[in-house]
Amino acid sequence: MNTTAILLAISAGLFAVGLAGLIGRTHLIRMVIGLEFLGKGASLVLITAGYAAGDTGISQAVVFTLITIEAVVAAVALALVILVKRTSGSLDSSMVTTPGKEAS
């Protein structure tokens, strides 16, 4: 296997782990970590595509922007997790209800 195929396989694995973390949906921290794994898998695909095309400069700039956006998303998501923990007393995603509805 060449380097590109190995990197694409690793990025697919990262993306699959992240997707499994989001689909599992039982624990809010696991969901945030899954979201981060999804972003890292996408970043690795972009870097690999730049490497394969021979133009890593543009792909690195895009990934740098993506990492910045991911940091902001992670900070906001963790702030929301803390808010849910304070209001419901649990990190279980089933405890989160829509506004105006009571938990059953």
Biopython code that builds the backbone (N, CA, C, O; Angstrom):
import numpy as np
from Bio.PDB.StructureBuilder import StructureBuilder

atoms = [
    (1, "MET", "N", (0.853, -1.193, 0.000)),
    (1, "MET", "CA", (0.000, 0.000, 0.000)),
    (1, "MET", "C", (0.889, 1.243, 0.000)),
    (1, "MET", "O", (1.944, 1.282, 0.633)),
    (2, "ASN", "N", (0.436, 2.232, -0.715)),
    (2, "ASN", "CA", (1.201, 3.472, -0.733)),
    (2, "ASN", "C", (0.758, 4.385, 0.406)),
    (2, "ASN", "O", (-0.208, 4.100, 1.114)),
    (3, "THR", "N", (1.470, 5.462, 0.561)),
    (3, "THR", "CA", (1.223, 6.380, 1.681)),
    (3, "THR", "C", (-0.170, 6.991, 1.631)),
    (3, "THR", "O", (-0.823, 7.135, 2.665)),
    (4, "THR", "N", (-0.627, 7.349, 0.439)),
    (4, "THR", "CA", (-1.943, 7.972, 0.309)),
    (4, "THR", "C", (-3.045, 7.022, 0.758)),
    (4, "THR", "O", (-3.970, 7.434, 1.457)),
    (5, "ALA", "N", (-2.955, 5.772, 0.369)),
    (5, "ALA", "CA", (-3.980, 4.800, 0.758)),
    (5, "ALA", "C", (-3.976, 4.577, 2.266)),
    (5, "ALA", "O", (-5.035, 4.437, 2.876)),
    (6, "ILE", "N", (-2.807, 4.543, 2.858)),
    (6, "ILE", "CA", (-2.719, 4.361, 4.312)),
    (6, "ILE", "C", (-3.342, 5.549, 5.040)),
    (6, "ILE", "O", (-4.094, 5.370, 5.998)),
    (7, "LEU", "N", (-3.030, 6.756, 4.587)),
    (7, "LEU", "CA", (-3.587, 7.950, 5.228)),
    (7, "LEU", "C", (-5.095, 8.020, 5.055)),
    (7, "LEU", "O", (-5.809, 8.416, 5.976)),
    (8, "LEU", "N", (-5.587, 7.635, 3.876)),
    (8, "LEU", "CA", (-7.042, 7.626, 3.666)),
    (8, "LEU", "C", (-7.726, 6.574, 4.538)),
    (8, "LEU", "O", (-8.838, 6.794, 5.018)),
    (9, "ALA", "N", (-7.071, 5.438, 4.742)),
    (9, "ALA", "CA", (-7.635, 4.412, 5.623)),
    (9, "ALA", "C", (-7.677, 4.898, 7.073)),
    (9, "ALA", "O", (-8.650, 4.654, 7.788)),
    (10, "ILE", "N", (-6.634, 5.574, 7.495)),
    (10, "ILE", "CA", (-6.605, 6.122, 8.860)),
    (10, "ILE", "C", (-7.678, 7.184, 9.023)),
    (10, "ILE", "O", (-8.363, 7.218, 10.045)),
    (11, "SER", "N", (-7.833, 8.056, 8.024)),
    (11, "SER", "CA", (-8.851, 9.103, 8.127)),
    (11, "SER", "C", (-10.257, 8.509, 8.104)),
    (11, "SER", "O", (-11.153, 9.016, 8.779)),
    (12, "ALA", "N", (-10.458, 7.437, 7.331)),
    (12, "ALA", "CA", (-11.760, 6.764, 7.343)),
    (12, "ALA", "C", (-12.032, 6.152, 8.713)),
    (12, "ALA", "O", (-13.165, 6.176, 9.194)),
    (13, "GLY", "N", (-10.993, 5.606, 9.338)),
    (13, "GLY", "CA", (-11.151, 5.068, 10.690)),
    (13, "GLY", "C", (-11.499, 6.142, 11.702)),
    (13, "GLY", "O", (-12.374, 5.946, 12.546)),
    (14, "LEU", "N", (-10.817, 7.279, 11.623)),
    (14, "LEU", "CA", (-11.143, 8.396, 12.520)),
    (14, "LEU", "C", (-12.570, 8.870, 12.317)),
    (14, "LEU", "O", (-13.297, 9.132, 13.276)),
    (15, "PHE", "N", (-12.963, 8.979, 11.047)),
    (15, "PHE", "CA", (-14.320, 9.431, 10.740)),
    (15, "PHE", "C", (-15.352, 8.428, 11.253)),
    (15, "PHE", "O", (-16.388, 8.823, 11.787)),
    (16, "ALA", "N", (-15.075, 7.133, 11.095)),
    (16, "ALA", "CA", (-16.006, 6.100, 11.570)),
    (16, "ALA", "C", (-16.131, 6.110, 13.087)),
    (16, "ALA", "O", (-17.230, 5.953, 13.620)),
    (17, "VAL", "N", (-15.017, 6.294, 13.786)),
    (17, "VAL", "CA", (-15.062, 6.359, 15.252)),
    (17, "VAL", "C", (-15.867, 7.581, 15.696)),
    (17, "VAL", "O", (-16.659, 7.500, 16.635)),
    (18, "GLY", "N", (-15.662, 8.708, 15.020)),
    (18, "GLY", "CA", (-16.419, 9.907, 15.352)),
    (18, "GLY", "C", (-17.900, 9.754, 15.085)),
    (18, "GLY", "O", (-18.732, 10.198, 15.876)),
    (19, "LEU", "N", (-18.230, 9.122, 13.965)),
    (19, "LEU", "CA", (-19.636, 8.904, 13.637)),
    (19, "LEU", "C", (-20.283, 7.958, 14.630)),
    (19, "LEU", "O", (-21.436, 8.154, 15.014)),
    (20, "ALA", "N", (-19.552, 6.933, 15.051)),
    (20, "ALA", "CA", (-20.078, 6.010, 16.062)),
    (20, "ALA", "C", (-20.293, 6.735, 17.391)),
    (20, "ALA", "O", (-21.249, 6.445, 18.110)),
    (21, "GLY", "N", (-19.409, 7.672, 17.715)),
    (21, "GLY", "CA", (-19.578, 8.452, 18.943)),
    (21, "GLY", "C", (-20.802, 9.340, 18.897)),
    (21, "GLY", "O", (-21.454, 9.553, 19.919)),
    (22, "LEU", "N", (-21.120, 9.858, 17.731)),
    (22, "LEU", "CA", (-22.314, 10.694, 17.604)),
    (22, "LEU", "C", (-23.591, 9.870, 17.550)),
    (22, "LEU", "O", (-24.622, 10.277, 18.087)),
    (23, "ILE", "N", (-23.523, 8.713, 16.903)),
    (23, "ILE", "CA", (-24.721, 7.881, 16.782)),
    (23, "ILE", "C", (-25.067, 7.225, 18.110)),
    (23, "ILE", "O", (-26.243, 7.040, 18.422)),
    (24, "GLY", "N", (-24.043, 6.869, 18.903)),
    (24, "GLY", "CA", (-24.284, 6.247, 20.195)),
    (24, "GLY", "C", (-25.142, 7.111, 21.100)),
    (24, "GLY", "O", (-25.995, 6.598, 21.824)),
    (25, "ARG", "N", (-24.927, 8.400, 21.065)),
    (25, "ARG", "CA", (-25.744, 9.427, 21.707)),
    (25, "ARG", "C", (-26.235, 9.127, 23.115)),
    (25, "ARG", "O", (-27.411, 9.350, 23.404)),
    (26, "THR", "N", (-25.418, 8.652, 23.961)),
    (26, "THR", "CA", (-25.877, 8.462, 25.331)),
    (26, "THR", "C", (-25.208, 9.439, 26.292)),
    (26, "THR", "O", (-25.798, 9.814, 27.305)),
    (27, "HIS", "N", (-24.022, 9.839, 25.991)),
    (27, "HIS", "CA", (-23.251, 10.678, 26.888)),
    (27, "HIS", "C", (-22.794, 11.912, 26.114)),
    (27, "HIS", "O", (-22.230, 11.788, 25.027)),
    (28, "LEU", "N", (-23.028, 13.077, 26.657)),
    (28, "LEU", "CA", (-22.739, 14.314, 25.927)),
    (28, "LEU", "C", (-21.252, 14.526, 25.679)),
    (28, "LEU", "O", (-20.871, 15.035, 24.625)),
    (29, "ILE", "N", (-20.408, 14.147, 26.630)),
    (29, "ILE", "CA", (-18.966, 14.292, 26.430)),
    (29, "ILE", "C", (-18.491, 13.395, 25.294)),
    (29, "ILE", "O", (-17.649, 13.798, 24.491)),
    (30, "ARG", "N", (-19.028, 12.176, 25.225)),
    (30, "ARG", "CA", (-18.666, 11.279, 24.119)),
    (30, "ARG", "C", (-19.098, 11.857, 22.780)),
    (30, "ARG", "O", (-18.418, 11.670, 21.771)),
    (31, "MET", "N", (-20.218, 12.555, 22.769)),
    (31, "MET", "CA", (-20.679, 13.177, 21.525)),
    (31, "MET", "C", (-19.724, 14.284, 21.088)),
    (31, "MET", "O", (-19.435, 14.413, 19.898)),
    (32, "VAL", "N", (-19.233, 15.078, 22.024)),
    (32, "VAL", "CA", (-18.277, 16.142, 21.694)),
    (32, "VAL", "C", (-16.968, 15.535, 21.195)),
    (32, "VAL", "O", (-16.381, 16.028, 20.232)),
    (33, "ILE", "N", (-16.514, 14.469, 21.845)),
    (33, "ILE", "CA", (-15.288, 13.803, 21.401)),
    (33, "ILE", "C", (-15.492, 13.194, 20.015)),
    (33, "ILE", "O", (-14.591, 13.248, 19.179)),
    (34, "GLY", "N", (-16.664, 12.617, 19.766)),
    (34, "GLY", "CA", (-16.969, 12.079, 18.448)),
    (34, "GLY", "C", (-16.953, 13.152, 17.379)),
    (34, "GLY", "O", (-16.488, 12.920, 16.263)),
    (35, "LEU", "N", (-17.456, 14.314, 17.714)),
    (35, "LEU", "CA", (-17.434, 15.444, 16.783)),
    (35, "LEU", "C", (-16.008, 15.858, 16.468)),
    (35, "LEU", "O", (-15.698, 16.206, 15.329)),
    (36, "GLU", "N", (-15.150, 15.823, 17.458)),
    (36, "GLU", "CA", (-13.734, 16.150, 17.234)),
    (36, "GLU", "C", (-13.051, 15.102, 16.352)),
    (36, "GLU", "O", (-12.239, 15.448, 15.495)),
    (37, "PHE", "N", (-13.378, 13.821, 16.560)),
    (37, "PHE", "CA", (-12.815, 12.778, 15.705)),
    (37, "PHE", "C", (-13.265, 12.952, 14.258)),
    (37, "PHE", "O", (-12.481, 12.739, 13.334)),
    (38, "LEU", "N", (-14.524, 13.337, 14.058)),
    (38, "LEU", "CA", (-15.001, 13.602, 12.702)),
    (38, "LEU", "C", (-14.182, 14.706, 12.053)),
    (38, "LEU", "O", (-13.783, 14.584, 10.894)),
    (39, "GLY", "N", (-13.933, 15.763, 12.775)),
    (39, "GLY", "CA", (-13.148, 16.870, 12.238)),
    (39, "GLY", "C", (-11.718, 16.479, 11.924)),
    (39, "GLY", "O", (-11.162, 16.905, 10.911)),
    (40, "LYS", "N", (-11.120, 15.673, 12.784)),
    (40, "LYS", "CA", (-9.737, 15.239, 12.533)),
    (40, "LYS", "C", (-9.659, 14.316, 11.321)),
    (40, "LYS", "O", (-8.688, 14.368, 10.566)),
    (41, "GLY", "N", (-10.667, 13.478, 11.130)),
    (41, "GLY", "CA", (-10.700, 12.634, 9.943)),
    (41, "GLY", "C", (-10.820, 13.455, 8.674)),
    (41, "GLY", "O", (-10.156, 13.171, 7.678)),
    (42, "ALA", "N", (-11.671, 14.479, 8.710)),
    (42, "ALA", "CA", (-11.820, 15.355, 7.548)),
    (42, "ALA", "C", (-10.532, 16.142, 7.289)),
    (42, "ALA", "O", (-10.145, 16.336, 6.137)),
    (43, "SER", "N", (-9.883, 16.586, 8.336)),
    (43, "SER", "CA", (-8.616, 17.309, 8.175)),
    (43, "SER", "C", (-7.559, 16.434, 7.527)),
    (43, "SER", "O", (-6.818, 16.883, 6.652)),
    (44, "LEU", "N", (-7.495, 15.182, 7.961)),
    (44, "LEU", "CA", (-6.511, 14.276, 7.389)),
    (44, "LEU", "C", (-6.796, 13.995, 5.917)),
    (44, "LEU", "O", (-5.865, 13.850, 5.124)),
    (45, "VAL", "N", (-8.074, 13.918, 5.543)),
    (45, "VAL", "CA", (-8.423, 13.737, 4.131)),
    (45, "VAL", "C", (-7.966, 14.941, 3.318)),
    (45, "VAL", "O", (-7.422, 14.777, 2.226)),
    (46, "LEU", "N", (-8.178, 16.142, 3.835)),
    (46, "LEU", "CA", (-7.765, 17.346, 3.105)),
    (46, "LEU", "C", (-6.245, 17.414, 2.945)),
    (46, "LEU", "O", (-5.746, 17.761, 1.874)),
    (47, "ILE", "N", (-5.520, 17.088, 3.996)),
    (47, "ILE", "CA", (-4.058, 17.085, 3.903)),
    (47, "ILE", "C", (-3.582, 16.012, 2.922)),
    (47, "ILE", "O", (-2.662, 16.249, 2.138)),
    (48, "THR", "N", (-4.202, 14.843, 2.964)),
    (48, "THR", "CA", (-3.830, 13.768, 2.043)),
    (48, "THR", "C", (-4.124, 14.151, 0.599)),
    (48, "THR", "O", (-3.333, 13.853, -0.295)),
    (49, "ALA", "N", (-5.253, 14.807, 0.368)),
    (49, "ALA", "CA", (-5.584, 15.246, -0.993)),
    (49, "ALA", "C", (-4.569, 16.272, -1.488)),
    (49, "ALA", "O", (-4.175, 16.238, -2.654)),
    (50, "GLY", "N", (-4.149, 17.169, -0.628)),
    (50, "GLY", "CA", (-3.125, 18.131, -1.006)),
    (50, "GLY", "C", (-1.797, 17.463, -1.293)),
    (50, "GLY", "O", (-1.087, 17.850, -2.221)),
    (51, "TYR", "N", (-1.460, 16.459, -0.497)),
    (51, "TYR", "CA", (-0.218, 15.703, -0.709)),
    (51, "TYR", "C", (-0.265, 14.960, -2.040)),
    (51, "TYR", "O", (0.715, 14.945, -2.784)),
    (52, "ALA", "N", (-1.414, 14.343, -2.337)),
    (52, "ALA", "CA", (-1.540, 13.589, -3.582)),
    (52, "ALA", "C", (-1.526, 14.504, -4.801)),
    (52, "ALA", "O", (-1.017, 14.127, -5.856)),
    (53, "ALA", "N", (-2.083, 15.705, -4.657)),
    (53, "ALA", "CA", (-2.117, 16.655, -5.774)),
    (53, "ALA", "C", (-0.798, 17.412, -5.914)),
    (53, "ALA", "O", (-0.561, 18.065, -6.931)),
    (54, "GLY", "N", (0.046, 17.328, -4.913)),
    (54, "GLY", "CA", (1.327, 18.024, -4.962)),
    (54, "GLY", "C", (1.254, 19.469, -4.522)),
    (54, "GLY", "O", (2.206, 20.224, -4.724)),
    (55, "ASP", "N", (0.146, 19.871, -3.925)),
    (55, "ASP", "CA", (-0.024, 21.260, -3.474)),
    (55, "ASP", "C", (-0.464, 21.247, -2.007)),
    (55, "ASP", "O", (-1.650, 21.372, -1.702)),
    (56, "THR", "N", (0.498, 21.094, -1.121)),
    (56, "THR", "CA", (0.157, 21.000, 0.295)),
    (56, "THR", "C", (-0.096, 22.359, 0.929)),
    (56, "THR", "O", (-0.705, 22.435, 1.996)),
    (57, "GLY", "N", (0.359, 23.429, 0.293)),
    (57, "GLY", "CA", (0.190, 24.763, 0.881)),
    (57, "GLY", "C", (-1.267, 25.150, 1.036)),
    (57, "GLY", "O", (-1.672, 25.626, 2.097)),
    (58, "ILE", "N", (-2.056, 24.954, 0.000)),
    (58, "ILE", "CA", (-3.468, 25.321, 0.062)),
    (58, "ILE", "C", (-4.218, 24.413, 1.029)),
    (58, "ILE", "O", (-5.054, 24.880, 1.803)),
    (59, "SER", "N", (-3.920, 23.121, 0.985)),
    (59, "SER", "CA", (-4.616, 22.208, 1.891)),
    (59, "SER", "C", (-4.262, 22.490, 3.343)),
    (59, "SER", "O", (-5.112, 22.350, 4.223)),
    (60, "GLN", "N", (-3.026, 22.882, 3.606)),
    (60, "GLN", "CA", (-2.651, 23.228, 4.977)),
    (60, "GLN", "C", (-3.368, 24.488, 5.439)),
    (60, "GLN", "O", (-3.750, 24.586, 6.605)),
    (61, "ALA", "N", (-3.557, 25.448, 4.550)),
    (61, "ALA", "CA", (-4.287, 26.667, 4.917)),
    (61, "ALA", "C", (-5.746, 26.354, 5.225)),
    (61, "ALA", "O", (-6.320, 26.899, 6.168)),
    (62, "VAL", "N", (-6.341, 25.475, 4.425)),
    (62, "VAL", "CA", (-7.735, 25.093, 4.669)),
    (62, "VAL", "C", (-7.845, 24.335, 5.986)),
    (62, "VAL", "O", (-8.775, 24.570, 6.758)),
    (63, "VAL", "N", (-6.920, 23.440, 6.248)),
    (63, "VAL", "CA", (-6.954, 22.666, 7.491)),
    (63, "VAL", "C", (-6.699, 23.563, 8.699)),
    (63, "VAL", "O", (-7.291, 23.350, 9.757)),
    (64, "PHE", "N", (-5.836, 24.553, 8.560)),
    (64, "PHE", "CA", (-5.615, 25.497, 9.662)),
    (64, "PHE", "C", (-6.909, 26.236, 9.996)),
    (64, "PHE", "O", (-7.237, 26.422, 11.168)),
    (65, "THR", "N", (-7.638, 26.654, 8.969)),
    (65, "THR", "CA", (-8.929, 27.304, 9.184)),
    (65, "THR", "C", (-9.919, 26.335, 9.818)),
    (65, "THR", "O", (-10.672, 26.709, 10.717)),
    (66, "LEU", "N", (-9.917, 25.093, 9.351)),
    (66, "LEU", "CA", (-10.814, 24.083, 9.904)),
    (66, "LEU", "C", (-10.511, 23.809, 11.372)),
    (66, "LEU", "O", (-11.432, 23.646, 12.173)),
    (67, "ILE", "N", (-9.239, 23.757, 11.732)),
    (67, "ILE", "CA", (-8.867, 23.528, 13.127)),
    (67, "ILE", "C", (-9.324, 24.691, 14.004)),
    (67, "ILE", "O", (-9.771, 24.483, 15.132)),
    (68, "THR", "N", (-9.215, 25.903, 13.493)),
    (68, "THR", "CA", (-9.685, 27.068, 14.244)),
    (68, "THR", "C", (-11.185, 26.994, 14.481)),
    (68, "THR", "O", (-11.662, 27.253, 15.586)),
    (69, "ILE", "N", (-11.920, 26.641, 13.443)),
    (69, "ILE", "CA", (-13.377, 26.518, 13.585)),
    (69, "ILE", "C", (-13.733, 25.384, 14.537)),
    (69, "ILE", "O", (-14.656, 25.517, 15.341)),
    (70, "GLU", "N", (-13.007, 24.269, 14.455)),
    (70, "GLU", "CA", (-13.256, 23.147, 15.365)),
    (70, "GLU", "C", (-13.030, 23.532, 16.823)),
    (70, "GLU", "O", (-13.766, 23.089, 17.705)),
    (71, "ALA", "N", (-12.028, 24.346, 17.077)),
    (71, "ALA", "CA", (-11.751, 24.777, 18.457)),
    (71, "ALA", "C", (-12.917, 25.600, 19.004)),
    (71, "ALA", "O", (-13.312, 25.436, 20.158)),
    (72, "VAL", "N", (-13.458, 26.472, 18.181)),
    (72, "VAL", "CA", (-14.603, 27.278, 18.609)),
    (72, "VAL", "C", (-15.822, 26.391, 18.846)),
    (72, "VAL", "O", (-16.529, 26.553, 19.840)),
    (73, "VAL", "N", (-16.065, 25.454, 17.931)),
    (73, "VAL", "CA", (-17.205, 24.539, 18.086)),
    (73, "VAL", "C", (-17.048, 23.700, 19.345)),
    (73, "VAL", "O", (-18.019, 23.501, 20.075)),
    (74, "ALA", "N", (-15.850, 23.208, 19.610)),
    (74, "ALA", "CA", (-15.621, 22.403, 20.814)),
    (74, "ALA", "C", (-15.842, 23.232, 22.071)),
    (74, "ALA", "O", (-16.418, 22.743, 23.043)),
    (75, "ALA", "N", (-15.391, 24.475, 22.062)),
    (75, "ALA", "CA", (-15.577, 25.335, 23.239)),
    (75, "ALA", "C", (-17.054, 25.599, 23.500)),
    (75, "ALA", "O", (-17.506, 25.535, 24.643)),
    (76, "VAL", "N", (-17.807, 25.897, 22.445)),
    (76, "VAL", "CA", (-19.242, 26.147, 22.609)),
    (76, "VAL", "C", (-19.960, 24.874, 23.031)),
    (76, "VAL", "O", (-20.832, 24.914, 23.898)),
    (77, "ALA", "N", (-19.603, 23.741, 22.426)),
    (77, "ALA", "CA", (-20.246, 22.475, 22.780)),
    (77, "ALA", "C", (-19.974, 22.110, 24.242)),
    (77, "ALA", "O", (-20.877, 21.662, 24.948)),
    (78, "LEU", "N", (-18.746, 22.298, 24.688)),
    (78, "LEU", "CA", (-18.436, 21.983, 26.085)),
    (78, "LEU", "C", (-19.119, 22.950, 27.045)),
    (78, "LEU", "O", (-19.506, 22.556, 28.145)),
    (79, "ALA", "N", (-19.271, 24.212, 26.642)),
    (79, "ALA", "CA", (-20.024, 25.153, 27.473)),
    (79, "ALA", "C", (-21.488, 24.720, 27.590)),
    (79, "ALA", "O", (-22.089, 24.822, 28.660)),
    (80, "LEU", "N", (-22.051, 24.240, 26.486)),
    (80, "LEU", "CA", (-23.429, 23.736, 26.539)),
    (80, "LEU", "C", (-23.535, 22.475, 27.386)),
    (80, "LEU", "O", (-24.531, 22.280, 28.083)),
    (81, "VAL", "N", (-22.525, 21.622, 27.334)),
    (81, "VAL", "CA", (-22.525, 20.414, 28.166)),
    (81, "VAL", "C", (-22.493, 20.794, 29.639)),
    (81, "VAL", "O", (-23.197, 20.194, 30.452)),
    (82, "ILE", "N", (-21.689, 21.777, 29.983)),
    (82, "ILE", "CA", (-21.643, 22.238, 31.380)),
    (82, "ILE", "C", (-22.990, 22.806, 31.802)),
    (82, "ILE", "O", (-23.441, 22.569, 32.923)),
    (83, "LEU", "N", (-23.636, 23.558, 30.908)),
    (83, "LEU", "CA", (-24.955, 24.110, 31.211)),
    (83, "LEU", "C", (-25.985, 23.004, 31.422)),
    (83, "LEU", "O", (-26.794, 23.080, 32.347)),
    (84, "VAL", "N", (-25.962, 21.986, 30.579)),
    (84, "VAL", "CA", (-26.885, 20.858, 30.735)),
    (84, "VAL", "C", (-26.613, 20.125, 32.040)),
    (84, "VAL", "O", (-27.550, 19.725, 32.732)),
    (85, "LYS", "N", (-25.351, 19.943, 32.383)),
    (85, "LYS", "CA", (-25.001, 19.266, 33.632)),
    (85, "LYS", "C", (-25.512, 20.043, 34.843)),
    (85, "LYS", "O", (-26.004, 19.459, 35.808)),
    (86, "ARG", "N", (-25.389, 21.366, 34.776)),
    (86, "ARG", "CA", (-25.858, 22.186, 35.911)),
    (86, "ARG", "C", (-27.376, 22.190, 36.032)),
    (86, "ARG", "O", (-27.906, 22.192, 37.143)),
    (87, "THR", "N", (-28.082, 22.191, 34.906)),
    (87, "THR", "CA", (-29.542, 22.285, 34.968)),
    (87, "THR", "C", (-30.200, 20.930, 35.196)),
    (87, "THR", "O", (-31.177, 20.845, 35.940)),
    (88, "SER", "N", (-29.688, 19.864, 34.573)),
    (88, "SER", "CA", (-30.350, 18.569, 34.702)),
    (88, "SER", "C", (-29.660, 17.647, 35.702)),
    (88, "SER", "O", (-30.267, 16.693, 36.189)),
    (89, "GLY", "N", (-28.401, 17.925, 36.008)),
    (89, "GLY", "CA", (-27.675, 17.087, 36.946)),
    (89, "GLY", "C", (-27.122, 15.819, 36.321)),
    (89, "GLY", "O", (-26.610, 14.953, 37.030)),
    (90, "SER", "N", (-27.217, 15.697, 35.002)),
    (90, "SER", "CA", (-26.754, 14.499, 34.325)),
    (90, "SER", "C", (-26.120, 14.864, 32.992)),
    (90, "SER", "O", (-26.429, 15.907, 32.417)),
    (91, "LEU", "N", (-25.235, 14.006, 32.503)),
    (91, "LEU", "CA", (-24.648, 14.189, 31.179)),
    (91, "LEU", "C", (-25.301, 13.278, 30.145)),
    (91, "LEU", "O", (-24.791, 13.128, 29.035)),
    (92, "ASP", "N", (-26.430, 12.671, 30.511)),
    (92, "ASP", "CA", (-27.153, 11.801, 29.593)),
    (92, "ASP", "C", (-27.941, 12.666, 28.609)),
    (92, "ASP", "O", (-28.654, 13.585, 29.011)),
    (93, "SER", "N", (-27.808, 12.364, 27.329)),
    (93, "SER", "CA", (-28.470, 13.185, 26.317)),
    (93, "SER", "C", (-29.980, 13.018, 26.333)),
    (93, "SER", "O", (-30.690, 13.875, 25.806)),
    (94, "SER", "N", (-30.487, 11.956, 26.913)),
    (94, "SER", "CA", (-31.938, 11.780, 26.981)),
    (94, "SER", "C", (-32.576, 12.731, 27.994)),
    (94, "SER", "O", (-33.793, 12.916, 27.996)),
    (95, "MET", "N", (-31.754, 13.330, 28.850)),
    (95, "MET", "CA", (-32.271, 14.289, 29.828)),
    (95, "MET", "C", (-32.514, 15.664, 29.215)),
    (95, "MET", "O", (-33.160, 16.515, 29.826)),
    (96, "VAL", "N", (-32.001, 15.878, 28.015)),
    (96, "VAL", "CA", (-32.168, 17.163, 27.344)),
    (96, "VAL", "C", (-33.527, 17.166, 26.673)),
    (96, "VAL", "O", (-33.827, 16.282, 25.872)),
    (97, "THR", "N", (-34.351, 18.151, 26.992)),
    (97, "THR", "CA", (-35.673, 18.262, 26.396)),
    (97, "THR", "C", (-35.786, 19.558, 25.629)),
    (97, "THR", "O", (-34.969, 20.464, 25.788)),
    (98, "THR", "N", (-36.791, 19.635, 24.806)),
    (98, "THR", "CA", (-37.028, 20.886, 24.084)),
    (98, "THR", "C", (-37.634, 21.903, 25.043)),
    (98, "THR", "O", (-38.314, 21.522, 25.996)),
    (99, "PRO", "N", (-37.400, 23.184, 24.806)),
    (99, "PRO", "CA", (-37.954, 24.208, 25.697)),
    (99, "PRO", "C", (-39.481, 24.151, 25.723)),
    (99, "PRO", "O", (-40.125, 24.014, 24.683)),
    (100, "GLY", "N", (-40.041, 24.256, 26.903)),
    (100, "GLY", "CA", (-41.479, 24.259, 27.069)),
    (100, "GLY", "C", (-42.069, 22.876, 27.294)),
    (100, "GLY", "O", (-43.259, 22.761, 27.589)),
    (101, "LYS", "N", (-41.273, 21.830, 27.163)),
    (101, "LYS", "CA", (-41.763, 20.471, 27.390)),
    (101, "LYS", "C", (-41.086, 19.912, 28.637)),
    (101, "LYS", "O", (-39.916, 20.190, 28.902)),
    (102, "GLU", "N", (-41.816, 19.145, 29.375)),
    (102, "GLU", "CA", (-41.291, 18.503, 30.572)),
    (102, "GLU", "C", (-40.738, 17.136, 30.206)),
    (102, "GLU", "O", (-41.241, 16.482, 29.293)),
    (103, "ALA", "N", (-39.711, 16.707, 30.911)),
    (103, "ALA", "CA", (-39.161, 15.366, 30.688)),
    (103, "ALA", "C", (-40.131, 14.326, 31.207)),
    (103, "ALA", "O", (-40.730, 14.500, 32.269)),
    (104, "SER", "N", (-40.287, 13.250, 30.465)),
    (104, "SER", "CA", (-41.231, 12.212, 30.900)),
    (104, "SER", "C", (-40.545, 11.106, 31.663)),
    (104, "SER", "O", (-41.199, 10.157, 32.097)),
]
sb = StructureBuilder()
sb.init_structure("model")
sb.init_model(0)
sb.init_chain("A")
sb.init_seg("    ")
for serial, (resi, resn, name, xyz) in enumerate(atoms, 1):
    if name == "N":
        sb.init_residue(resn, " ", resi, " ")
    sb.init_atom(name, np.array(xyz, "f"), 0.0, 1.0, " ", f" {name:<3s}", serial, name[0])
structure = sb.get_structure()
